[in-house]
Amino acid sequence: MIPLVTFGSDALSISPWDNEIIERVGFDPRSPYVERFWLGVIGPSTTWLIRRIAAGFDASPDGFEMPLGETARALGLGDRGGRHSPFLRTVNRMIQFELAQVTGPDQLAVRRRLPPLSRRHTVRLSPALQEAHERWQSEQLEEPEAEAQRRRSRQLALSLLELGEDREAVERQLLRWRYHPAMARESADWATERHQCALSAAQAG
């Protein structure tokens, strides 16, 4: 068994772990892909932690301090706890699956985007999800690149709105993720209309 990485302070210094290829082909931690497929591999607590860190990068792109006790309580994992606490295991799961790496004492570099699942990861999924992921891969090979980018941009925009961002913030974030300005604007408009329709339907219901 790989020993758990432990930390000596009450806070971690979080910085982005950038990789040009993963930045181009990967998925925002709040995207439908991560919720559908990565969730079954890394578990809910690690998924929520990396989503929380993604929100931290939105506010502080170069990095930020993450208080361990407060973060653990916010995720429903109690306090920071000892070396075998649920929260420490959650942090170590990010490291185990190469979504984060230790860069110094109480310093952690975390990926802004998650790569598509590798074959060694998909075997952890249920048979139904493995089949769904194979279908997704086949669809990606058949889909033109521009249309794939547009679909992903729209999905990210809708996810951001559902997390409470406004339309202008959504467009700015898509630009930070290097989507073309025209696509960022169109995706923000599309997602805003869909989100408002969903809210209206919920209120009417």
C-alpha positions in Angstrom: 0.0 0.0 0.0 1.3 3.5 -0.9 1.8 5.6 2.2 -0.4 8.6 2.5 1.1 12.0 1.9 0.7 14.2 5.0 1.0 17.9 5.6 2.3 19.8 8.5 0.4 23.1 8.4 -3.2 24.1 8.6 -3.3 25.2 4.9 -2.0 24.1 1.6 -0.6 26.4 -1.1 -2.5 25.5 -4.3 -1.0 26.3 -7.7 -2.1 25.2 -11.2 -0.5 22.1 -12.7 -0.6 23.1 -16.4 -0.1 20.8 -19.3 -0.6 22.1 -22.8 -2.1 18.9 -24.2 -4.5 18.3 -21.2 -5.5 22.0 -21.3 -6.5 21.5 -24.9 -8.3 18.1 -24.7 -9.3 17.9 -21.0 -12.5 18.7 -19.2 -13.3 21.3 -16.6 -13.9 19.5 -13.2 -17.5 20.9 -13.3 -18.3 19.4 -16.7 -20.8 16.7 -17.4 -18.0 14.4 -18.6 -16.3 14.5 -15.2 -19.6 14.0 -13.3 -20.5 11.1 -15.5 -17.2 9.2 -15.8 -14.5 10.5 -13.5 -16.9 10.5 -10.5 -17.0 6.7 -10.6 -13.2 6.5 -10.6 -12.2 9.0 -7.9 -15.3 9.1 -5.8 -17.6 11.9 -4.8 -15.4 13.6 -2.2 -12.4 13.9 -4.5 -14.7 15.2 -7.3 -16.1 17.9 -5.0 -12.7 18.8 -3.8 -11.2 19.3 -7.3 -14.4 21.3 -8.3 -13.8 23.5 -5.3 -10.2 24.0 -6.3 -11.4 24.8 -9.9 -13.6 27.6 -8.4 -10.5 28.8 -6.5 -8.6 29.1 -9.7 -11.4 31.1 -11.3 -10.9 33.7 -8.6 -7.1 33.4 -8.3 -5.7 31.9 -11.6 -2.1 31.8 -10.3 -2.9 30.0 -7.0 -4.3 30.4 -3.6 -4.1 29.2 0.0 -6.6 26.4 0.9 -7.4 26.1 4.7 -7.6 22.4 5.4 -10.0 22.3 8.3 -12.5 24.7 6.7 -12.3 22.9 3.4 -12.8 19.5 5.0 -15.9 20.8 6.9 -17.3 22.3 3.7 -17.1 19.0 2.0 -18.8 17.2 4.8 -15.6 15.4 5.8 -15.4 16.6 9.4 -12.3 18.5 10.4 -8.9 18.1 8.9 -8.3 15.1 11.2 -5.2 12.8 11.4 -3.1 11.0 8.9 -5.9 8.6 8.1 -8.8 11.1 8.0 -11.4 11.0 5.2 -10.2 14.4 4.0 -6.5 13.4 3.8 -7.5 10.3 1.9 -9.4 12.6 -0.5 -6.4 14.8 -1.1 -4.2 11.7 -1.6 -6.7 10.3 -4.1 -6.1 13.4 -6.3 -2.4 12.6 -6.1 -2.9 8.9 -6.8 -4.8 9.6 -10.0 -2.3 12.2 -11.1 -4.7 15.1 -10.8 -2.4 16.8 -8.3 1.3 16.5 -7.3 3.2 17.6 -4.3 5.6 20.5 -5.2 7.0 21.3 -1.8 6.3 21.3 1.9 2.5 22.0 2.2 2.4 22.9 -1.5 0.2 21.1 -4.1 -0.1 21.7 -7.8 -3.6 20.7 -9.1 -4.8 20.3 -12.7 -7.2 22.9 -14.0 -8.7 20.3 -16.4 -9.0 16.6 -16.2 -7.9 14.4 -19.1 -10.2 11.8 -20.8 -10.1 8.6 -18.9 -7.4 6.1 -19.8 -8.1 2.4 -20.3 -6.7 1.6 -16.8 -9.2 4.0 -15.3 -12.3 2.9 -17.3 -12.0 -0.6 -15.9 -13.0 0.9 -12.5 -16.4 1.9 -14.0 -19.5 -0.2 -13.9 -20.1 -2.3 -17.1 -22.9 0.2 -18.1 -20.6 3.2 -17.7 -17.8 1.4 -19.6 -20.1 0.9 -22.5 -21.3 4.5 -22.3 -17.6 5.7 -22.3 -16.9 3.6 -25.4 -19.8 5.1 -27.2 -18.6 8.6 -26.2 -15.2 7.8 -27.6 -16.7 6.6 -30.9 -18.8 9.7 -31.2 -15.7 11.9 -30.6 -13.9 10.2 -33.5 -16.9 10.8 -35.8 -17.7 14.4 -34.7 -16.0 17.3 -36.6 -13.5 19.2 -34.3 -15.3 22.6 -34.5 -18.7 21.0 -33.6 -17.1 19.1 -30.7 -15.5 22.4 -29.4 -18.9 24.1 -29.7 -20.7 21.4 -27.8 -18.1 21.3 -25.0 -18.2 25.1 -24.8 -21.9 25.1 -24.4 -21.8 22.3 -21.8 -19.2 24.2 -19.7 -21.2 27.5 -20.0 -24.4 25.8 -18.8 -22.5 24.1 -15.9 -21.1 27.5 -14.8 -24.6 29.1 -14.8 -26.0 26.2 -12.8 -23.2 26.9 -10.3 -24.4 30.5 -9.9 -22.2 32.5 -12.3 -23.9 35.2 -14.4 -23.7 35.4 -18.2 -20.8 37.9 -18.4 -18.7 35.8 -15.9 -19.4 32.7 -18.0 -18.2 34.4 -21.2 -15.1 35.6 -19.5 -14.3 32.2 -18.1 -14.7 30.6 -21.6 -12.2 33.1 -22.9 -9.8 32.2 -20.1 -10.1 28.6 -21.3 -9.0 29.8 -24.7 -12.3 29.4 -26.6 -12.7 31.6 -29.6 -14.4 34.9 -28.6 -17.3 34.3 -31.1 -17.8 30.7 -29.7 -17.6 32.0 -26.1 -20.2 34.6 -26.7 -22.5 32.2 -28.6 -22.2 29.5 -25.9 -22.9 32.0 -23.1 -26.0 33.2 -24.9 -27.2 29.6 -25.6 -26.6 28.5 -22.0 -28.3 31.5 -20.6 -31.4 30.9 -22.6 -31.4 27.2 -21.7 -30.9 28.0 -18.0 -33.6 30.6 -17.9 -36.1 28.2 -19.6 -35.2 25.5 -17.0 -35.8 28.0 -14.2 -39.1 29.1 -15.6 -40.3 25.5 -16.1 -39.3 24.7 -12.5 -41.2 27.8 -11.2 -44.2 26.9 -13.2 -44.1 23.3 -12.0 
